[in-house]
Every structure is written in C-alpha cells, then in structure tokens.
Amino acid sequence: MRIGIDLLAIRRFSRIARHQRYCSLVFTEAELAQADAMGPERRVERLAGRFCVKEATCKALGRGFWQGIHWRDIEVLSDSWGRPVVTLHGGARRIARELGVGEMTVTLTHEADLVVAVAVANDPCPDEGTPQ
C-alpha cells in the first residue's frame, strides 16, 4: 500500500480556477463539466478538491507532475453518491502498472478555506486486474 496526502488553501487556488486556459490544461472536460454544473463558489471549491486529489495521487505513485505524469492523466470524477473516483490515464496508468497498483482509493474533506485529500494506491487482489 502506498499513501499520498495533500493540503490546499481554497483561497489561494481560487485565482487559478478562474483562468480558463489553466483549467483546460489541468482538468479533463468531464471534470470541468461536473464543476460547471455547480454555482461559481462551489465550482472553485470542487476544482480545488480535484486538484488536491491529483497531487495526493501523484504522491501515492511516488512521482511528481512532469516526472512521467501529466495533470490530465489523473481524472477525478464523482460517482452517483458523490464519492470522488480516480481514473488513471497515460503516464499515471503506466506507472501504476509498473508499481503493481490495482486501484486508487481517494477521499477528501473541506473545512473552512482548506481542502485535504488522501490517496491510497492498493495492490490488486489476486483475482483483480490493473487500475482503471
């Protein structure tokens, strides 16, 4: 098991979240669509949380961005219950396979101006395959 954690001040991130070009480099179209479905304040909070999960996921994989992983290689969407779910693409997926990671489990929490994300890279169960 590998663990990554990240902490982010939403206030610091809010300026970044308002730049369309930056958002299109960091977030997938699906991530932006889910965030855009919320009001402007919730959108910033949502994107800050997704950004934080991406950072924590990189840490769990033992790499930083641009060390074989690009921002959009880690996609964070919500399931029907609102739980954040990570899907790995490109370099992130390749690195996860090399490490024998079967699944990424993530959680995040918001408190006042802060968001905290934890990512756990789990080894696959003997009857399971590679990461999504």
Buried (B, 14 or more C-beta within 10 A) or exposed (E): EBEBBBEBEBEEBBEBBEEEEEBEEBBBEEBBEBBEEEEEEEBBBBBBBBBBBBBBBBBBBEBEBEEBBBBBBBBBBBEEEEEBBBBBBEBBBBBBBEBEBBBBBBEBEBEEBBBBBBBBBBEEEEEEEEBB
